[in-house]
Each structure stands twice: as structure tokens, then as C-alpha cells.
Amino acid sequence: TGLVGSFMHWTYELKMCGTKKARMVCDGVRNRSAQTMGHTYANSLEAPSECLFWAMVAKMGLIAVGADVSNAFAEALPPHTPLYMYIDNAFPNWWDPKSPRLWEKHIDRILRKMGFKPARHEPCLYSGTVDGDQVFFLRHVDNFAVAAPRTSTCDAIIQYINSKMSMDVKGLGIISRFNGLDIHQTKHYVKITCARYITKMLQEHGWHHEGPKPIMSLPLPSEADFVKALENSAPPKTIPEAEVRSSEDYGV
């Protein structure tokens, strides 16, 4: 189906969490200069809109269920120009530049057929009504978050999308992690943190230390004597540039 002349090779990835991935990739574009943003641009989720989604989940007492499309770009219609492929490993890690936009159009059509409409300011955030219930749908490329009063409604939406795919959509159940954020859903509130990401970053750089941590009063004491002493204290001493030592010689 149009595979007539590019370069293909396998890439392998080992994530920090231990997940192993392998992909066959290729550069299928002979004339890259002919590609414009109109051919390749695809919307991606913005952080404020994601926070808005979770705020609505908390405010309306909804339950958010996740799903992941394993073969997203291949599910969309192929580009109009053929994909040229040679079996070789000389080219870098590319897919067809139009793939993200084609996938966005494909999933957008499916959601609109279900009655969902994207927000005017955020094309990745949809709202609609299913069986009389208000439902919100958040998509970030191939990751979905569906919020409804009942998990059965979320599951039915995911199953409908699954029926339009050639490979099964992976249901993730009630969301505890989405787009790098830790999500804690309860009956009374929704808590969003970056604890797992920060912990991994500290461990990766050797900054994570087990053991007792100093107890610090936050915010600072508000007693009048303390505030007065702070106001009257001398400014911090500055160190001349010539006296600055490296971290090896001077404790930081």
C-alpha cells in the first residue's frame, strides 16, 4: 500500500519505570520542504485545560476513567502521498510528518459522531451528554480521560471508540496517573501532585536522601518579637567574587 522506497529500522527504549518498548520507524518523505504547518499541525493538550478538566471532575462529583490507544497513528487514514521505504538503518527516527494531524482528525470525527463538542479555546477538551448525564472527554494524543457520574458510562464510551479501531484500546480503569501527574480521586476531592515525577528526578540525579529531615516552621512564626527582630536584622553578608570557592572546597 504505497511502500515504495524509504529507510526503515527498529528503535528500542527502556523507560525509568522499567517499561520496554520497540518500534519500527522510517523516514517516508522524499521532499520534506514541501510540508507546511497546514499539513502537519496537530493540537496538544495545554496544562491549564487539564487542570480545568480535573476541577470540573471535583466540582461535579464525577469519576474519571482512562484509556490508551496503542496504535494511534496507524488507525488514521493514510496520507495522500505514498510512503517510500527501503529496508535499511541509515536514516534517523521519523514517521510521516502528517501522521499526528491525520490521527487528530480521525479521533475528532469519532467523538463528534458520539455527540461530543470541543471547547472553543481547547480542541482537546470535549463535552457532551450520554444517557442524560454530562460527560467530559480529555485527549492527549493517544491518551484519553473520560469523566462521567458512573464508570459504566465511561466504559461504554471507551468501548465505542474501541469498535472503530483495528487494535483494542487499552482501558486503564479509574485514573491514578495522567500525562505525568499523580491523580488521587476521592468522594470529596481530587488531588493532583507531581510526587512520582519529582521522586524519580531526585533519584536519577542522586539528590534523594533517606533519613530524618529537619523540621521547619512554615509559614514563619508570626509573633511580634520575631517579626521585629527579623526587620532589624542586618542584611545577609555578600561574598566578593574573589572569595567564592567551588562546591568541592566550600560547603553549599
KOLRO-114216 format. One record per residue: residue in three letters; x, y, z of N, C-alpha, C in turn. Coordinates in steps of 0.05 Angstrom, whole numbers. Example, Ala and Ser with C-alpha at 12.3 -4.5 7.8 and 13.67 -1.06 7.14 Angstrom:
# KOLRO-114216
ATOM  aa   n.xx   n.yy   n.zz  ca.xx  ca.yy  ca.zz   c.xx   c.yy   c.zz
ATOM ALA    264   -114    156    246    -90    156    264    -66    156
ATOM SER    257    -45    142    273    -21    143    258      1    157
This chain:
# KOLRO-114216
ATOM  aa   n.xx   n.yy   n.zz  ca.xx  ca.yy  ca.zz   c.xx   c.yy   c.zz
ATOM THR     17    -24      0      0      0      0     18     25      0
ATOM GLY     32     30    -22     47     54    -24     74     53    -10
ATOM LEU     85     30     -3    111     28      9    132     24    -13
ATOM VAL    141     46    -24    159     43    -47    184     60    -44
ATOM GLY    199     57    -24    225     69    -24    234     87     -2
ATOM SER    235     81     24    248     97     44    266     80     61
ATOM PHE    272     89     85    291     75    103    276     67    128
ATOM MET    279     42    137    264     32    160    284     19    179
ATOM HIS    279     23    205    295      9    225    279      8    251
ATOM TRP    289     -9    269    276    -13    295    289      5    316
ATOM THR    273     16    334    284     31    357    274     17    382
ATOM TYR    291     18    403    284      6    428    288     26    451
ATOM GLU    270     25    470    271     44    492    265     30    519
ATOM LEU    280     37    539    276     27    566    270     51    584
ATOM LYS    245     53    593    236     75    609    246     72    638
ATOM MET    245     95    653    254     95    681    237     76    698
ATOM CYS    212     73    690    194     55    705    198     26    699
ATOM GLY    216     20    680    222     -8    673    207    -18    648
ATOM THR    189     -1    637    174     -9    613    193    -11    589
ATOM LYS    190    -32    573    206    -35    549    189    -31    525
ATOM LYS    199    -16    505    184    -10    481    202    -15    457
ATOM ALA    190    -24    435    203    -28    410    185    -18    387
ATOM ARG    197     -2    369    181      9    347    196      7    321
ATOM MET    181      1    299    193      3    272    187     30    261
ATOM VAL    207     46    254    203     73    245    217     77    218
ATOM CYS    208     98    204    221    104    178    217    133    171
ATOM ASP    233    143    153    230    169    142    218    165    114
ATOM GLY    192    171    112    178    165     87    173    189     70
ATOM VAL    188    211     73    183    235     59    207    242     41
ATOM ARG    203    243     15    225    249     -3    230    279     -4
ATOM ASN    209    295     -3    212    324     -6    201    337     19
ATOM ARG    217    339     40    208    350     66    201    379     64
ATOM SER    214    394     46    210    423     43    181    429     34
ATOM ALA    168    409     22    140    414     12    120    412     35
ATOM GLN    128    403     58    110    401     81    107    428     95
ATOM THR     82    436    100     77    461    114     63    455    141
ATOM MET     60    475    158     46    471    183     17    463    178
ATOM GLY      6    472    156    -22    464    149    -25    434    145
ATOM HIS     -3    421    137     -3    392    133      2    377    158
ATOM THR     17    389    176     28    373    199     18    381    226
ATOM TYR      6    405    229     -1    415    256    -23    399    269
ATOM ALA    -19    391    294    -39    377    310    -40    390    337
ATOM ASN    -64    394    348    -67    406    374    -57    387    396
ATOM SER    -46    398    417    -38    383    440    -50    396    465
ATOM LEU    -53    380    486    -66    389    510    -48    409    525
ATOM GLU    -61    431    534    -47    451    550    -53    447    579
ATOM ALA    -33    453    597    -36    448    625    -60    461    638
ATOM PRO    -66    487    632    -90    499    644   -116    484    638
ATOM SER   -118    474    614   -142    459    606   -144    433    621
ATOM GLU   -121    420    625   -121    395    640   -130    400    669
ATOM CYS   -120    422    681   -128    430    708   -158    436    709
ATOM LEU   -168    449    688   -197    455    686   -213    429    686
ATOM PHE   -204    409    671   -218    383    670   -220    371    698
ATOM TRP   -198    371    713   -199    358    739   -215    375    759
ATOM ALA   -215    401    755   -232    419    772   -262    412    767
ATOM MET   -269    407    742   -297    400    737   -304    373    748
ATOM VAL   -285    354    747   -289    328    758   -295    330    788
ATOM ALA   -279    347    802   -283    351    831   -309    365    837
ATOM LYS   -314    387    822   -338    403    828   -363    388    823
ATOM MET   -364    372    802   -389    358    795   -391    330    806
ATOM GLY   -370    321    821   -371    295    833   -370    272    813
ATOM LEU   -354    276    791   -352    256    770   -329    236    776
ATOM ILE   -329    215    760   -308    195    762   -293    194    735
ATOM ALA   -267    196    735   -251    197    710   -238    170    705
ATOM VAL   -242    159    682   -231    133    674   -213    138    650
ATOM GLY   -190    123    649   -170    127    628   -170    106    607
ATOM ALA   -158    112    584   -155     93    562   -131    102    546
ATOM ASP   -119     82    532    -95     87    516    -98     73    489
ATOM VAL    -93     87    467    -94     75    440    -66     67    433
ATOM SER    -62     41    430    -35     30    425    -24     36    397
ATOM ASN    -42     39    378    -33     41    350    -44     66    337
ATOM ALA    -43     88    351    -59    112    343    -54    121    314
ATOM PHE    -29    127    308    -23    138    281    -30    119    259
ATOM ALA    -28     93    263    -35     74    242    -65     71    240
ATOM GLU    -81     80    259   -110     78    258   -122     99    239
ATOM ALA   -108    121    235   -118    143    218   -116    135    188
ATOM LEU   -129    151    172   -127    147    143    -98    153    134
ATOM PRO    -89    139    114    -61    144    104    -59    171     91
ATOM PRO    -34    182     90    -31    208     75    -36    204     46
ATOM HIS    -42    227     32    -47    225      3    -23    217    -12
ATOM THR      1    226     -4     25    218    -18     34    191     -8
ATOM PRO     46    174    -25     54    147    -16     78    149      3
ATOM LEU     81    128     19    103    125     38    125    109     24
ATOM TYR    148    122     21    171    109      7    189     95     28
ATOM MET    196     70     23    211     55     43    232     37     30
ATOM TYR    256     39     41    277     19     35    284      5     62
ATOM ILE    290    -20     62    298    -33     87    328    -27     92
ATOM ASP    333    -10    111    359     -1    117    358     12    145
ATOM ASN    381     18    156    381     31    183    397     57    182
ATOM ALA    399     69    159    416     93    156    402    119    164
ATOM PHE    375    119    164    360    144    169    353    147    198
ATOM PRO    348    171    207    340    176    235    312    168    241
ATOM ASN    303    174    265    278    164    276    254    182    268
ATOM TRP    241    176    246    219    192    236    195    175    228
ATOM TRP    171    187    230    147    176    217    138    197    197
ATOM ASP    117    192    183    107    212    165     98    237    180
ATOM PRO    108    261    173    102    285    188     72    291    191
ATOM LYS     56    281    172     27    286    173     12    268    192
ATOM SER     26    248    203     12    228    219     -3    240    244
ATOM PRO     10    257    260     -5    268    283    -30    283    275
ATOM ARG    -30    298    253    -54    313    245    -75    294    235
ATOM LEU    -67    273    220    -87    254    210   -100    239    233
ATOM TRP    -84    232    253    -96    219    277   -115    237    291
ATOM GLU   -108    263    294   -126    281    308   -152    284    293
ATOM LYS   -152    286    267   -176    288    252   -193    262    255
ATOM HIS   -180    239    256   -194    214    258   -209    212    285
ATOM ILE   -195    217    307   -208    214    333   -229    236    337
ATOM ASP   -224    260    326   -243    282    328   -269    274    314
ATOM ARG   -268    262    291   -292    253    277   -308    233    293
ATOM ILE   -294    214    306   -307    194    322   -322    207    345
ATOM LEU   -308    226    359   -321    239    382   -344    256    374
ATOM ARG   -342    270    352   -365    286    343   -389    270    336
ATOM LYS   -384    246    324   -406    228    317   -421    218    342
ATOM MET   -406    217    365   -418    210    390   -433    233    403
ATOM GLY   -431    257    392   -445    280    403   -427    298    419
ATOM PHE   -402    293    421   -383    310    436   -376    334    419
ATOM LYS   -372    356    433   -363    381    421   -338    391    435
ATOM PRO   -318    400    420   -294    411    433   -299    439    444
ATOM ALA   -285    446    465   -286    473    476   -274    492    455
ATOM ARG   -284    516    454   -275    535    435   -246    542    439
ATOM HIS   -237    544    464   -209    552    470   -191    528    472
ATOM GLU   -202    503    473   -185    480    477   -196    456    461
ATOM PRO   -184    451    437   -195    430    420   -191    402    431
ATOM CYS   -175    399    452   -171    372    464   -190    366    487
ATOM LEU   -208    385    494   -227    381    516   -255    382    504
ATOM TYR   -270    360    508   -296    357    496   -317    354    518
ATOM SER   -341    361    511   -364    357    529   -388    346    514
ATOM GLY   -405    332    527   -428    321    514   -447    308    534
ATOM THR   -468    297    525   -488    284    542   -492    255    533
ATOM VAL   -490    237    552   -494    208    547   -514    198    567
ATOM ASP   -536    187    557   -558    177    574   -567    197    595
ATOM GLY   -567    222    586   -577    243    604   -556    254    623
ATOM ASP   -532    243    623   -510    252    641   -490    270    627
ATOM GLN   -481    290    641   -460    307    630   -433    292    631
ATOM VAL   -419    291    608   -394    277    605   -373    295    594
ATOM PHE   -349    293    604   -326    308    594   -305    288    583
ATOM PHE   -292    295    561   -273    278    549   -247    294    544
ATOM LEU   -225    284    554   -199    297    551   -181    278    535
ATOM ARG   -168    289    514   -150    273    499   -123    286    497
ATOM HIS   -102    270    501    -74    280    497    -61    260    479
ATOM VAL    -61    266    453    -51    248    432    -66    222    433
ATOM ASP    -54    201    444    -68    175    445    -77    167    473
ATOM ASN    -76    186    492    -85    181    519   -112    195    524
ATOM PHE   -131    181    536   -158    192    540   -165    192    570
ATOM ALA   -180    212    578   -192    213    605   -222    219    600
ATOM VAL   -239    201    610   -268    204    607   -280    208    634
ATOM ALA   -295    229    638   -307    235    664   -337    235    662
ATOM ALA   -350    220    679   -379    217    680   -388    210    708
ATOM PRO   -414    212    714   -423    204    741   -419    175    748
ATOM ARG   -418    157    727   -415    129    732   -393    117    714
ATOM THR   -378     98    725   -357     86    709   -368     70    686
ATOM SER   -393     60    688   -404     45    666   -408     63    641
ATOM THR   -414     88    645   -417    107    623   -389    112    610
ATOM CYS   -369    115    626   -342    118    615   -333     94    599
ATOM ASP   -339     70    610   -331     45    597   -346     42    570
ATOM ALA   -371     51    569   -387     48    544   -375     67    523
ATOM ILE   -366     90    530   -354    109    511   -328     97    501
ATOM ILE   -312     86    518   -286     74    510   -291     50    492
ATOM GLN   -311     34    498   -318     11    481   -327     20    453
ATOM TYR   -341     42    452   -350     52    425   -325     60    409
ATOM ILE   -307     75    421   -283     83    407   -267     58    399
ATOM ASN   -266     38    417   -252     13    411   -264     -1    386
ATOM SER   -290      1    382   -303    -11    359   -295      2    333
ATOM LYS   -283     26    334   -275     40    310   -245     36    304
ATOM MET   -231     21    321   -203     16    319   -197    -12    309
ATOM SER   -174    -15    296   -166    -42    286   -153    -58    309
ATOM MET   -141    -44    328   -129    -57    351   -144    -47    376
ATOM ASP   -145    -65    396   -161    -59    420   -149    -35    435
ATOM VAL   -167    -17    444   -160      5    461   -156     -6    490
ATOM LYS   -134      2    502   -128     -8    529   -142      9    550
ATOM GLY   -160     -4    565   -174     10    587   -156     11    611
ATOM LEU   -154     34    624   -136     38    647   -151     40    674
ATOM GLY   -177     37    673   -192     39    698   -193     68    709
ATOM ILE   -201     70    734   -202     96    747   -174    108    747
ATOM ILE   -171    132    738   -145    144    733   -131    150    760
ATOM SER   -106    141    762    -89    149    784    -64    164    774
ATOM ARG    -61    164    748    -38    178    736    -45    186    708
ATOM PHE    -41    211    700    -48    220    673    -29    242    665
ATOM ASN    -16    239    642      1    259    630     22    268    649
ATOM GLY     34    250    664     56    256    682     47    265    710
ATOM LEU     21    268    714     11    277    740     -1    254    756
ATOM ASP      3    255    782    -10    235    800    -37    246    807
ATOM ILE    -58    229    803    -86    237    807    -97    220    829
ATOM HIS   -107    233    850   -120    219    873   -149    227    874
ATOM GLN   -167    210    864   -195    215    863   -209    204    888
ATOM THR   -224    221    902   -239    212    925   -268    222    922
ATOM LYS   -285    214    941   -313    223    941   -315    253    946
ATOM HIS   -296    264    961   -298    292    970   -279    311    955
ATOM TYR   -258    301    942   -240    319    929   -223    304    908
ATOM VAL   -209    319    892   -189    308    873   -163    321    878
ATOM LYS   -142    306    883   -116    316    890    -97    311    867
ATOM ILE    -83    332    858    -64    329    836    -36    336    846
ATOM THR    -17    318    842     10    323    851     30    314    830
ATOM CYS     55    320    834     77    311    816     97    294    833
ATOM ALA     87    282    854    104    268    873    121    247    860
ATOM ARG    109    230    842    124    208    830    145    219    811
ATOM TYR    138    240    796    158    252    778    181    264    793
ATOM ILE    175    279    814    196    292    830    214    272    843
ATOM THR    202    250    854    218    229    867    237    216    847
ATOM LYS    227    210    823    244    198    802    267    217    794
ATOM MET    260    242    792    281    262    784    303    263    806
ATOM LEU    294    264    831    314    265    853    331    240    854
ATOM GLN    319    217    850    334    192    850    353    190    826
ATOM GLU    344    200    803    361    199    779    386    216    782
ATOM HIS    384    238    796    407    257    800    422    252    827
ATOM GLY    413    232    842    426    227    867    420    247    889
ATOM TRP    397    261    886    390    281    906    371    271    927
ATOM HIS    362    246    924    342    236    943    356    222    966
ATOM HIS    352    233    990    365    222   1014    345    212   1034
ATOM GLU    348    187   1041    331    176   1062    341    184   1089
ATOM GLY    323    185   1108    331    192   1136    315    215   1146
ATOM PRO    321    223   1171    306    246   1183    311    272   1169
ATOM LYS    290    287   1167    291    313   1154    286    335   1174
ATOM PRO    300    357   1171    296    379   1191    268    389   1191
ATOM ILE    258    395   1215    231    405   1219    233    436   1216
ATOM MET    218    446   1197    218    475   1192    190    486   1195
ATOM SER    188    509   1207    162    521   1212    154    537   1187
ATOM LEU    133    529   1174    123    543   1150     93    547   1154
ATOM PRO     84    572   1152    100    596   1147    116    604   1171
ATOM LEU    132    626   1168    149    635   1190    132    643   1214
ATOM PRO    143    641   1238    129    650   1262    118    678   1259
ATOM SER     95    683   1270     82    710   1267     84    726   1293
ATOM GLU     98    716   1314    100    731   1339    113    758   1334
ATOM ALA    104    778   1349    114    806   1345    144    808   1350
ATOM ASP    155    794   1370    183    795   1376    200    785   1353
ATOM PHE    190    762   1341    205    750   1319    205    768   1294
ATOM VAL    181    780   1288    179    797   1264    197    822   1268
ATOM LYS    197    833   1292    213    857   1298    243    851   1295
ATOM ALA    251    828   1306    279    820   1304    288    816   1275
ATOM LEU    269    805   1259    275    800   1231    278    826   1216
ATOM GLU    261    846   1222    262    872   1209    287    887   1216
ATOM ASN    297    883   1241    321    898   1250    347    883   1245
ATOM SER    345    860   1234    370    844   1230    386    856   1207
ATOM ALA    412    851   1207    429    861   1186    425    846   1161
ATOM PRO    429    858   1138    426    844   1112    446    822   1110
ATOM PRO    441    801   1094    460    779   1091    486    788   1080
ATOM LYS    508    777   1090    535    784   1081    540    774   1052
ATOM THR    550    791   1036    556    783   1008    585    775   1007
ATOM ILE    591    756    990    619    746    987    631    758    962
ATOM PRO    654    772    964    667    782    940    673    759    920
ATOM GLU    673    766    894    676    746    874    702    730    878
ATOM ALA    723    744    887    749    731    890    749    710    912
ATOM GLU    730    712    931    729    694    954    711    670    949
ATOM VAL    697    670    926    678    648    921    694    622    916
ATOM ARG    687    602    931    700    576    928    682    557    912
ATOM SER    694    536    902    679    516    888    664    499    909
ATOM SER    645    483    899    629    466    917    646    445    930
ATOM GLU    670    439    918    687    419    930    702    429    955
ATOM ASP    707    456    955    723    468    976    705    482    997
ATOM TYR    681    489    988    665    506   1005    637    493   1008
ATOM GLY    628    487   1031    602    474   1035    580    490   1025
ATOM VAL    562    478   1009    539    491    998    514    484   1015
